[in-house]
Amino acid sequence: MFACGHSDVGSARTTVICPPVLSSAADWQRTCNLFQPGQWLHVVGEYSVNSTPSVCDPSQPGFIKIWVNGVLWNMAVHAPTGCMSQYHVVPAAASSPLNIGTMAYDAGFQGAIGKVAIYNYLLDDTQVRDHYTAMTGKQPTGSCGIDCTF
């Protein structure tokens, strides 16, 4: 995972920290100040165990797809982030609660969450872009390869 900004030199990697670093969003932060305080973002996350991308360890199936403002995060560039194998997770039905804004009760998202929708099926790219447009009145722009732009 990268902090805000970096450069690759051969096999060495130099990281430049541009405060504030947004922890788990650091892969989106390779461009300094990509996310700003007070900025609303349309975020979609999907979890699937139906397939495992080739960049992930198949012994721990599943992956997460993430879109920000209708732009799909490129897992092939940012792997292993997004692979369940990164966290050594093997999906199983259990009684754990669904947490929004935190992954543990000892830390939480410091901000506002405007709307939440949960589906019992995966959205396709067009549906995600259409949801973004319906919520904002804007078309998605940008890309998320090595660096992300919106």
VENNORFEN-V584792 format. One record per pair of residues at least 4 apart in sequence whose C-alpha atoms are under 6 Angstrom apart, sorted by the first residue. I is the first residue (numbers start at 1). J is the second residue. D is the distance in Angstrom with one decimal. If there is no record, write none. Layout:
i=I j=J d=D
i=I j=J d=D
This chain:
i=1 j=27 d=5.9
i=2 j=26 d=5.6
i=2 j=27 d=5.7
i=3 j=17 d=5.5
i=3 j=26 d=5.3
i=4 j=17 d=5.3
i=4 j=18 d=5.3
i=4 j=29 d=4.8
i=4 j=30 d=4.4
i=4 j=31 d=5.8
i=4 j=32 d=5.0
i=5 j=16 d=5.3
i=5 j=30 d=4.2
i=5 j=31 d=5.2
i=5 j=32 d=5.8
i=6 j=14 d=5.5
i=6 j=15 d=4.4
i=6 j=16 d=5.5
i=7 j=14 d=5.4
i=8 j=13 d=4.7
i=9 j=13 d=6.0
i=22 j=26 d=5.9
i=29 j=34 d=5.8
i=30 j=147 d=5.9
i=42 j=68 d=5.6
i=42 j=69 d=4.8
i=43 j=67 d=5.7
i=43 j=68 d=4.7
i=44 j=66 d=5.7
i=44 j=67 d=5.1
i=45 j=65 d=5.6
i=45 j=66 d=4.6
i=46 j=64 d=5.4
i=46 j=65 d=5.1
i=47 j=63 d=5.8
i=47 j=64 d=4.5
i=48 j=62 d=5.3
i=48 j=63 d=5.7
i=49 j=61 d=5.7
i=49 j=62 d=4.0
i=52 j=61 d=5.4
i=52 j=62 d=5.1
i=56 j=83 d=5.5
i=57 j=85 d=5.7
i=60 j=85 d=5.2
i=60 j=90 d=5.3
i=62 j=84 d=5.6
i=63 j=82 d=5.4
i=63 j=83 d=4.6
i=63 j=84 d=5.4
i=64 j=82 d=4.9
i=66 j=73 d=5.6
i=67 j=71 d=5.0
i=67 j=72 d=4.3
i=67 j=73 d=5.7
i=70 j=129 d=4.8
i=70 j=132 d=5.7
i=70 j=140 d=5.0
i=71 j=143 d=6.0
i=73 j=144 d=5.2
i=74 j=144 d=5.8
i=74 j=145 d=5.5
i=75 j=79 d=5.4
i=80 j=86 d=5.9
i=84 j=89 d=5.4
i=101 j=108 d=5.7
i=101 j=109 d=4.9
i=102 j=108 d=4.5
i=102 j=109 d=6.0
i=123 j=127 d=5.8
i=126 j=130 d=6.0
i=133 j=137 d=4.9
i=133 j=138 d=5.0
i=133 j=139 d=5.5
i=141 j=150 d=5.5
i=142 j=149 d=4.9
i=142 j=150 d=4.4
i=143 j=148 d=5.6
i=143 j=149 d=5.5
i=144 j=148 d=3.9
